[in-house]
Every structure is written in C-alpha cells, then in structure tokens.
C-alpha cells in the first residue's frame, strides 16, 4: 500500500495535480492504516487464546459442587472420635490397584495415633479420605458415630487442621498467613497463636514484625519458620481433629526442636493423626499403626512394637538408628 501511494502520488505531484504536502499526508495515513491491518493477526491470536481459556473456566464452573447444604451437619462442637470400618479404596486413575484393603482403625477423642510404614503403603490416602478428597469405594469413615459420606464437606473440613511437610504460604504478610486459619480473628488472638507456636521469636526480629511480607510461597522464610507459621494457623483455627503429615522431616535439629515443642502445644486435647518417617517424633503417641500394602500389619505402643525383634516397626527403627531393637 505504501509503495502504491508513493508511485501513484509521485506521478500526480509530477503532473502538478497535487502538492508534495498532500502526498506526505496520504503516505502518513497509509502507514497508520497498514499498522492497524498488521495488528489484526495478533488480535485473532489473542481471541483464540481467550476462547481456550474461557472453555477451561466453563469446565470448572460446570463441575459438581462438593458442598451440599441439605446434609445433616456433625454435632457442634464435635468430640473427635474417628473410626475407619472396613475401608477399601482405589484411585480413580488406577482402578486396577487396591490401595486400602479393608482397613479398620478406631481413634478415641483426644488421643494421638501415628501411621508409619514404607512409601506407597497408603498412609496419606487414609488422611485424604478422612478429609473427603476422594469418595470411598467400600466401607465407612465415621466421626462421632456419623458417616462422613452424609456430611457437608465444608463443615467437615472446618473441624480439621493439617500441618503438611511442604507448607503453603501466600504472598502476603505474616499476619494474613496466620489469620487464614480464622479470618475474623483479632490481633490479640493471632499474637497468642504465634506465641504458642514459638513463632514470636523470629517474628519480633523483623523490622515490620507481623506486617512482614513473606514472599510468594513464603520464600523469605526458612523451613522451620514456615512450619511455625502453619502451626500458629492451626492453633488459631482450634480444630478438634489435627493431621500432621511429615511436619518435621525436612528440618534441621535446632528447627525440629522448636517445631516439635510447638506441635506438642498444638496437640493438647485434640484427636491427632501423625504421618511420620522420622520415628523419633512418635515415641509418645498412644497408638502406632504400621501400614503395609494397604493393610494394618502391626499395632501397639512404641514399647510394645519394639519387643518383636522381627517386626516391621522394630526393623524400621533399627535401620534409622542402626541400633538393636531391644536396646533402644
């Protein structure tokens, strides 16, 4: 288009039918039009991306809602008695593999139990089923005698707190991350929770204290500091059921001591399920369940399980500490 305007307009200027200024005006307009036309290709590409993104959003919006407000809620407050009755489960993506094979576990209110065993035995699956992240294939999970299949998922999870191995923090302040456990909490409640979680020690060292921005996923904090923020969040939520999923496995000895002290404070008066590979953290629980291939292979206290020299638990302890089972 530009070449055409120059060629045709040049001839008109030579023949003195138009002025050179008019030719320059036409040339400038042609450049603007040409730039706009070339942008149509990018506009089409953006429209295609928008259509693709809209389809994914519509897929999410069309998903069946987990929340069913018509279901009968659990007693408020709940006591925290948990029972797994002949629980069987297969992951939807691996229906050929039975992950849990008729599991039976009873946890009294306020008691602490530990799930140990090799990777892939089904420990994390047990916790995921308790939180209704998957639907059961067979059997029942009950809280205070009521089947959780008949419970509203939002109300159920309001009574459960989890401290995972990899803590997820948001890119806001320490105050906002702790308050996530109870959004309407007062400043005093948040500070009390931080105190009980042994988090005040490092929070007070920051110039901005509770207004310190932790960065995306908490990158500005150490592993032990992130864990104590997660514990403070759980303390603030004040649940009756607590899940500790390898909460100290990625920490150094000094951080582990501080985090373990905070966990001991958090576990008081709560039904606690601990998933652990580091067996030193579960010596004082009320009951240990050794999971192997989706079944309970052994159960008992630490001292009871250590008396069996050929047992799975005693051998796990021996491998970790390179000690004879009976000498520990």
C-alpha positions in Angstrom: 0.0 0.0 0.0 2.8 2.4 0.8 4.6 1.7 -2.4 1.4 2.2 -4.4 0.8 5.6 -2.7 4.3 6.7 -3.5 4.2 5.6 -7.1 0.8 7.0 -7.9 1.1 10.1 -5.7 4.6 10.8 -7.2 3.1 10.8 -10.7 0.4 13.2 -9.5 3.0 15.5 -8.0 5.0 15.5 -11.2 1.8 16.3 -13.2 1.2 19.1 -10.6 -2.3 17.7 -9.8 -1.5 17.5 -6.0 1.1 19.2 -3.7 4.0 17.3 -2.1 2.5 18.1 1.3 -0.7 16.3 0.3 1.4 13.3 -0.8 3.1 13.2 2.6 -0.3 13.3 4.3 -1.6 10.4 2.3 1.6 8.5 2.9 1.3 9.0 6.7 -2.3 7.9 6.7 -1.3 4.8 4.7 1.3 3.9 7.3 -1.2 4.2 10.1 -3.7 2.0 8.2 -1.0 -0.6 7.3 0.0 -0.8 11.0 -3.6 -1.3 12.1 -4.1 -4.0 9.4 -1.0 -5.9 10.5 -2.3 -5.9 14.1 -5.4 -7.9 13.1 -3.3 -11.1 13.1 -2.3 -10.6 16.7 -5.8 -9.8 17.6 -7.0 -13.0 16.1 -4.4 -15.0 18.0 -5.5 -13.3 21.3 -9.1 -14.2 20.6 -8.1 -17.8 20.1 -6.3 -17.9 23.4 -9.2 -16.2 25.1 -11.6 -18.8 23.7 -9.4 -21.6 25.0 -9.2 -20.1 28.5 -12.9 -19.5 28.6 -13.5 -23.2 27.8 -11.4 -24.2 30.8 -13.2 -21.8 33.1 -16.6 -23.1 31.9 -15.3 -26.7 32.6 -14.5 -25.7 36.2 -17.9 -23.9 36.6 -19.7 -27.0 35.3 -18.1 -29.2 37.9 -20.5 -30.7 40.5 -20.3 -28.7 43.8 -18.8 -30.6 46.7 -21.0 -28.6 49.2 -24.4 -30.0 49.9 -26.2 -27.8 52.4 -29.0 -30.2 52.8 -26.9 -32.8 54.5 -27.1 -33.2 58.3 -24.0 -31.5 59.9 -21.9 -33.1 62.5 -22.5 -32.1 66.2 -21.2 -28.7 67.1 -18.8 -28.9 68.7 -17.6 -32.4 67.7 -15.8 -34.7 70.1 -13.3 -36.1 67.6 -13.9 -39.8 67.8 -12.9 -41.3 64.5 -13.4 -44.8 63.1 -12.5 -46.5 59.8 -14.7 -49.5 59.2 -13.6 -52.0 56.5 -12.3 -49.1 54.3 -11.4 -50.1 50.8 -10.1 -47.7 48.2 -8.8 -47.5 44.6 -7.6 -44.3 43.0 -9.9 -43.3 40.0 -6.8 -43.1 37.7 -5.5 -46.6 38.9 -8.6 -48.7 39.4 -6.5 -51.9 39.0 -4.6 -51.3 42.2 -6.3 -51.6 45.5 -4.6 -49.0 47.8 -6.5 -49.8 51.0 -7.8 -53.4 51.7 -10.4 -53.5 54.4 -8.8 -51.0 56.9 -10.1 -50.8 60.4 -8.9 -48.1 62.8 -10.5 -46.6 65.9 -9.3 -43.3 67.4 -10.8 -42.1 70.7 -11.3 -38.4 71.2 -8.1 -36.6 72.3 -5.8 -39.5 71.5 -2.7 -39.4 69.4 -2.0 -42.1 66.8 0.8 -42.5 64.3 0.7 -44.0 60.9 4.1 -45.5 59.8 5.3 -47.7 57.0 7.0 -47.7 53.7 6.2 -45.1 51.0 3.2 -46.1 48.9 1.6 -48.1 51.8 -1.5 -45.9 51.9 -0.7 -43.6 54.9 -1.5 -40.3 53.1 -4.5 -41.9 51.4 -6.1 -42.5 54.8 -5.9 -38.8 55.6 -7.2 -37.8 52.2 -10.2 -40.0 52.7 -10.9 -38.5 56.1 -10.9 -35.1 54.5 -13.3 -36.3 51.7 -10.8 -35.5 49.0 -11.9 -38.8 47.4 -15.0 -40.9 47.7 -14.8 -44.3 49.3 -15.1 -47.5 47.2 -16.3 -49.5 50.2 -16.6 -49.2 54.0 -17.3 -46.3 56.2 -15.5 -43.5 57.9 -17.3 -42.1 61.0 -16.7 -39.1 63.2 -18.6 -39.2 66.5 -20.6 -42.1 65.1 -21.8 -40.3 62.0 -20.8 -41.4 58.5 -18.8 -38.5 56.8 -20.3 -39.5 53.5 -23.5 -37.9 54.7 -21.8 -34.7 55.9 -21.3 -31.4 54.2 -17.7 -31.2 53.1 -17.2 -27.6 54.2 -18.4 -28.1 57.7 -16.3 -31.3 58.0 -13.1 -29.5 57.0 -13.8 -26.7 59.4 -13.2 -29.2 62.2 -9.9 -30.5 60.7 -6.5 -28.7 60.6 -3.4 -30.1 58.8 0.3 -29.2 59.1 1.9 -30.6 56.0 5.6 -31.2 55.2 5.5 -28.5 52.5 3.7 -25.6 54.0 1.8 -23.4 51.5 2.1 -19.7 52.4 0.5 -16.9 50.4 2.5 -13.9 49.2 1.1 -11.6 51.9 2.1 -10.7 55.4 2.8 -13.0 58.4 -0.4 -11.6 60.0 -2.5 -12.5 56.9 -1.0 -16.0 56.7 -1.7 -16.8 60.3 -5.2 -15.3 60.1 -6.0 -17.7 57.2 -6.9 -20.2 59.9 -9.6 -17.9 61.3 -10.3 -14.9 59.0 -12.2 -13.0 61.7 -9.6 -13.4 64.4 -8.5 -10.3 66.4 -4.9 -9.1 66.5 -4.6 -10.4 70.1 -5.8 -13.9 69.1 -3.2 -14.0 66.2 -0.4 -12.9 68.5 -1.4 -15.5 71.1 -1.4 -18.2 68.5 2.1 -17.1 67.3 3.3 -17.2 70.9 2.1 -20.8 71.4 3.7 -21.8 68.1 7.1 -20.5 69.1 6.9 -18.1 66.2 7.2 -14.8 68.1 10.9 -15.4 68.5 11.7 -14.8 64.8 8.7 -12.5 64.0 9.9 -9.9 66.5 13.3 -9.8 64.8 11.8 -8.5 61.6 11.6 -4.7 61.4 7.9 -4.8 60.3 7.1 -7.7 62.6 3.6 -9.1 61.8 3.4 -6.9 58.7 6.5 -8.5 57.2 5.7 -9.8 53.6 6.8 -13.4 53.4 7.1 -13.5 49.6 5.5 -16.0 47.1 5.0 -19.3 48.8 7.0 -18.0 51.8 10.4 -17.8 50.1 11.6 -15.2 52.5 11.3 -17.5 55.5 13.2 -20.6 56.4 11.6 -24.1 56.5 11.3 -24.0 60.3 9.8 -20.5 60.3 7.2 -21.6 57.6 6.3 -24.6 59.7 5.7 -22.5 62.8 3.5 -20.1 60.8 1.5 -23.2 59.8 1.3 -24.4 63.4 0.1 -20.9 64.5 -2.5 -21.0 61.8 -3.7 -24.4 63.1 -3.7 -23.2 66.7 -5.8 -20.2 65.7 -8.3 -22.4 63.9 -8.6 -24.5 67.1 -9.8 -27.8 65.4 -10.8 -31.0 67.2 -9.0 -33.1 64.7 -5.4 -32.5 63.8 -3.3 -34.1 61.0 0.5 -33.8 61.0 1.9 -35.0 57.7 5.7 -35.3 58.0 5.7 -31.9 59.7 9.3 -32.1 60.9 11.0 -34.3 58.3 12.7 -31.5 56.3 14.1 -29.6 59.2 17.5 -29.3 60.9 17.9 -30.4 64.5 17.5 -27.0 66.0 14.4 -26.1 64.0 12.9 -29.5 64.6 13.2 -29.0 68.4 11.4 -25.6 68.2 8.7 -27.0 65.8 8.2 -30.2 67.9 7.7 -28.1 71.0 5.1 -26.1 69.1 3.4 -29.3 67.9 3.2 -30.6 71.4 1.3 -27.5 72.4 -0.9 -27.8 69.4 -1.8 -31.5 70.0 -3.1 -30.9 73.6 -6.7 -32.0 73.8 -7.1 -32.8 70.1 -7.5 -36.1 68.2 -4.2 -36.2 66.3 -3.1 -38.3 63.4 0.6 -38.2 62.7 2.2 -39.5 59.5 5.9 -39.9 60.1 9.0 -41.5 58.7 11.2 -40.0 61.3 10.2 -42.3 64.1 11.8 -40.3 67.0 8.8 -37.9 66.7 6.2 -40.6 67.5 7.6 -42.3 70.6 5.0 -40.8 72.9 1.8 -41.3 70.9 -1.0 -43.5 72.3 -1.1 -46.0 69.4 1.1 -46.7 66.4 -0.4 -48.4 63.3 2.2 -49.9 60.9 0.7 -49.9 57.4 1.9 -52.3 54.7 0.4 -52.8 51.3 -2.9 -51.1 52.3 -3.4 -53.2 55.5 -2.5 -52.8 59.2 0.5 -55.1 59.7 1.2 -54.2 63.3 -0.4 -52.0 66.0 0.6 -51.1 69.6 2.6 -48.6 71.5 6.3 -47.9 70.8 7.5 -50.1 73.6 5.1 -53.0 72.6 6.2 -52.9 69.0 9.9 -52.8 69.9 9.7 -56.1 71.8 9.2 -58.0 68.5 12.7 -58.3 67.1 11.5 -59.4 63.7 8.6 -56.9 63.5 8.3 -54.3 60.8 8.4 -51.4 63.2 11.4 -52.5 65.2 13.3 -53.1 61.9 12.4 -49.6 60.7 13.8 -48.2 64.0 16.9 -50.3 63.6 17.5 -49.1 60.1 17.1 -45.5 61.1 19.3 -45.5 64.2 21.5 -48.5 63.5 20.6 -49.9 66.9 19.4 -53.3 68.0 15.6 -53.1 68.6 15.7 -54.4 72.2 18.4 -52.0 73.2 16.6 -48.8 72.2 
